[in-house]
Amino acid sequence: MPVITNIEDLRVLAQKRVPRMFYDYADSGSWTESTYRANESDFQKIKLRQRVAVNMENRSTATTMIGQPVAMPVAIAPTGLTGMQHADGEILGARAAKKFGIPFTLSTMSICSIEDVAAGTDRHPFWFQLYVMKDRAFIESLIDRAKAANCSALVLTLDLQILGQRHKDLKNGLSAPPKPTLSTILNLMTKPRWGLGMLGTKRHGFGNIVGHVKGVENMGSLSEWTAKQFDPALNWGDVEWIKKRWGGKLILKGIQDVEDAKLAVSSGADALIVSNHGGRQLDGAMSSISCLPEIIAAVGSQIEVHMDGGIRSGQDVLKAVALGAKGTYIGRAFLYGLGAMGEQGVTKALEIIHKELDLTMAFCGRTDIKAVDQGIFVPGTY
């Protein structure tokens, strides 16, 4: 086993162990991938002030997200096809998050179902991410299933009414399970660890959908259904309807613009996530971290603002919190850990991020994450 010191080590290991189409699905953006790259690189422009001779004892990264206690201001982001990075991936990710004391968010397009994750974590509360489909009866059913599974928050994704083009997915012929083409079979033959894991589970399709939607009993009909079902007519009236139907904590994901942030406040949501879908939708959009300050200035006193996109270290988490975010989300960093080493890898990713967060906070002369502000930055770099 190689020595794992950072998230990049996990990424390299995941690339070796996960079939190409699923690794590429996680590690890619739309079109030229400029926004995908900017999400990560724009963090590096922000410089930190090192302080010395400050008492660094009794440090704490504990805080809350939407009123829920968290060990650090980090949640696992909803990621589709997680169970194709590693067998039963969503269950393993949720278990690791539970043990660490942070929220896990399950995607609508997960491989393991809502019920699978609830059973796999002894009904520990987790968050559920909802895509709005044209089939409103199915949406109502998903919301009711999330309630029954003891989900403590609903994360409503607003930035995927239509799908951005991701060139790698088209070239790889992405499907779940993989279609038996010659190139796919040859690639799978080089991933025996992944293959053995998949042989040991029955979960190979979209667990929240297959068997829950009329006429969707196999993967062929599912892909057709999904292409037809994402709703381009989604609007703020739908948000109001979903909030009322859900009745619990509601987080709106995909906010990049101040005007939309103000509308999110008006909707009565409990939090919003500044996010560009990991650079997978509008290529050429601003990075999430560069959008964050303006949105915090506009609505930060009226709604809890979270941030998603490009976080690969605890330093990134600290920078987002210093700019005003009350919470952050990791998607790829979590998937790299999962693909590399399963549940152990997810735990490793969380440990890495927590240690980097804790040490960097101390180097900047702070001991409590709740007291971190822009004073930790070098002026003019943010």
N, C-alpha and C positions, 0 to 999 in steps of 0.2 A: 504493500500500500504506500503510495507516494505521500510525502509530507504536505498537508493542506494548510496553507497559511492565509489565503485570501479567496475571494469569490472567483477570480480568474483561474485559480487552480481547479476549482470545481467545474468551471466552464470547459476547460481543456479535457478533463476526465469525462464529462458528460458527452462531449463531441465524439470521444472514442467509443462510448458504450451505447449510445442511443442511435437507432436507425436514422439515416440521413434525412428522410422526409419529416420526421418528427423533431429532430434537432433543428433543422432549418425553419420549421414552423414556429418554434419558440424564438429562435435567434435571427429574426429578420424584421424588416419594415416594409412599407409600401413603396412602390416606384423606385426612386433613386436612393431611398433610405436616409435622406439628409436629416429629417426630423428625428429618426431613430438614433442616429449618431449624435445629433445635437443634444438630445436628452441627457446623454452621458457626458459629453465633452464640456457643456456649459457649466457643469458643477466645478470643473477644474479651474475655471477662471476666477472663482471666488476664493480669496486668500484669507487665511486665519491668523489672528494675533496670538503669539505665544506669550504667556505670562509665567512668571517665576516667583518663588518664595511665597506661594499661596498655600494655605492649608488644604490639602487635597483628600483629607480623610472623609469617611462617611458619605461617599458619593451615591447618588440615586438617579437611575434612569426611569423610574416608575412614574406613570402619569395616568391619564384617562383618555379614551376616545369615545365620543358620544355617551359619556357618563360611565363607561365600562372600564374597570381597572385594567391596565396593561403593564407588562414588565418593562417595556420600552415603547416609544411612539411609532410602532411598526405593526402593520397587519400584512398577512399574505394576500396578495391580489388575486382576483378571479382570473383563471387562465383556462382556456378551452383545451380539450384533449390531454389534460394532465395525466390521465391514466394510460396514455400512450408513451409518455416519457419513461415510465416505470410501471410495472403491473400494480394495480390498485393504488395508483399515485395519489388520488385525492384523499383516500382514507389515511395513507401514510403521512401526507402533509398536514392533515387536520390533527392527527395524533401528536406530531412534533410541535405544532402550534399550541395545542392544549398543555403539553408538558412545560413549554417555555413560558406560557402565560401571555400569549398574544392572540388576536383574532385570526381565524382562517375564513376566507371567503370562497364559497363554492360557485363555479360558473354554471349557468344554464346548460352550456355545451360541454359538460363534464362527461367523463366515461363512467365513473361511479355515480350512482344516483344520490339524491338527497337522503333517501332512506338508508342507503349503504353507509354514507358518512355518519349519520346519526347512530346507527348500530355499531359502527367501528370505533366510535369515541364515547360509547355509553351515554349517548344523548347529551353530551357536553354542548353548550350553546355555540353555534357558529353562525356566520353571516351567509346569506344567499344572494347571488347576483342574478338579476332578471333582465332578459332581453324582451323587448315588446314585439310580439308576433301579431299577425292579423287575426289568428284564431284566439279570440278573447276568452272563450270557454277554457282553452288550454292554459292561458295566463292565470285565470282564476284558480284553476286546479293547481298550478305550480305554487301560487301564493298560499293556498290552503295546505299543501304538502309541506311547505317551509314552516308554516305555523305548527303543524303537527310534529315536525322534527325538532322543535324547540329552537329554531333559528331566532337570534336576538336582534338582527337588523337585516333590512332589505337594501341591497345596493342596486339601484336602477341605472343601467347604462344607457346614456342618451346619444352617444356618438357612433352608433352602428345601425342607423336606419338603412343604409346601403353599405356595401362592402368595398373597402379600398383594395386595389389589386396588389397582391404580393407575388412577385414574379417567381420566387423559389417554389411556392406551393404549386403553381401551375406546371412548372418544369418537372417537379417531383411527382406529380399526379397524386397529391395528398388525399388520403382517404383513411377512414377508421372502420374496420381494420384495413391494413395495407392491401391493395390489389396485387395479385400474384403475377406481376410482369417480370421479365427477365432481369432487368436492372434492379428491381426491388428485391427479388429473391437473392441475387448475388450480394447485395448490401446486407440483407438480413443474416446471411451466412457468416458475416464477419462480426455479428453481435450476439454470440451464444448466450451470454448472461441475460440479456434482454429477452431473448426467445424463451429461455427456460422459465423466466418469471411469467411470461404471458401464457405459457402452457399450464401454469399453476393457478390461473384465474379464469373465471367465466366472463369477466367484464371486458368486452372488446368493442362495444358500440356506445352510442350516446344514451347513457342510462336514464336520464331525465325525460327522454322523448320516446324511445322505442318501447312499445307496449302501453304507452300513455296517450297516444294520439291515434285516432281512427285511421286505418289504412297504412300506418307506418309500422311494418313488422320486419323489415329488412333494410340493409344499408342503401340499396338502390333507391327505394322510395323515400328514404330519409333525406338524401342529398337533394332530391327534387323538391321535397317539402320545405326544407330549409331555405332553398333559393327563392321559393315563392312566399315564404312566411315572414321574413324580416320586413317590418312595416315602415315604408318611406313616409307615411302620413303621420308618424308620431309627433305629438305636440304637447303643449303644457296642460291642456285639458286631460290628456291621458295620464299625466303625472298626478294630477289632482284625484282622478279616479283610482289609480293604483294606491296612492297614499290612504285614501279612505278604505279601500278593500283590505289593505294590509293592517293598518291600525297601530303599527309599532314604529320603531325607529327607522327612518328613511334617509338614505345617503344617495345623492345624485352624482354619478360619475361621468366625466367627459367635458367638464367646463374649462374653457380656454379664454373666454371673452368676458369683460366686465359686465356688458349688458346681459349676457346669459347668467352671470353670477347673481345679478340683481333679481332676475326672474326666478332663480333658484330660491332666493330668500323669500320672495312673494309666494312661492309654492308651499311654504310651510315645512320644507324638508329640514331635517336635523343637522345635516352636514352636506358639503359638496366636495368633490374630489377634482382638483385641477389636474387634468389628464388629457393627453392626445392619443390615447389608446396604444401607448408604447411606440408611437411613430408608425402605426400600422394602418392609419386611415388617411388623413390629409397630409401628404408629403409636402414639405415646404412651410408647414406651420411652425410657430415658435416652440421652443422647448418648454416643458412644464415648469422648470425652475425659473425660467426667465419671465413666465406669465404670472408666477406666484405673487410677487410684491404688489403689483397693481391690483390684483383681485383682493388680497388681504387689506389693502388700503381702502378699497371700495366697500367691502362687505364683512370684513373680519370681525367687526364688533357686533354683527347681527346674526351670523351663522358660523358654525364650526367649519374651518377650511382645512382640508387634507390635501395631500399631493402625491402623485404617482408618475413614474417615468424616469428611467435612467439611474435609479439608485443601485449602486454596486458596492457600497461601503457604509460603515457607520458614520464616516465623515460626511457623506452625502445626506444622511438622516439629520445630523447635527445642523448642517447648513440650511436645510429646509425648515427645521424647527426654529432656528434663529431668525429666519425671514417671516415667521408667523404661523407656519403650519402646525396644527394640533396633532397631526398624525401623518404617517407616510405608508406607502405600500411597496412591497417587493414582488415582482412577477418573475422576471428572468433569473434573478439571483436565487430565488427559491427553486425554480425549475432546473437550474444547473446542479444544485445540490441533490435534488431528487433523481435526476438522470444519472448522476455520478455514483451515488451510494444509497438510494432509497431513503427511508426514514432517517437513517443515520446521517445522510448527506444534508437533509433539510435541517436537522438539528445543528450540524456543523455550520451551515450557512448562517443560521440565527446566532450561533455563538460568535462567529467571526464579526458579524455586524454589531452585535452588542459590545464586544470587546473594543472594537474600533471607536464606537460611539462613546463609551465610558472613558477611554484613555484620551481621546481628542478633547472631550469636554474638560478633563482635568488639565491638560496642557494649555487650554484657553483660560484657565483660572476659575472654572465654574464647577460646582459640586452637585447641583440639582438641575435636571433637565427642564424643569418648569421655570427656572430663572434664566435660561439661556435667551439672549436677544442679539441684536445686530452689533452689540459692543464686542463680540468675538471676531468681527471681521476687520480686515485692513480697509480703511476708507478708500472709496473709489474703485473697489474691485467687485462690487455687487450692485 
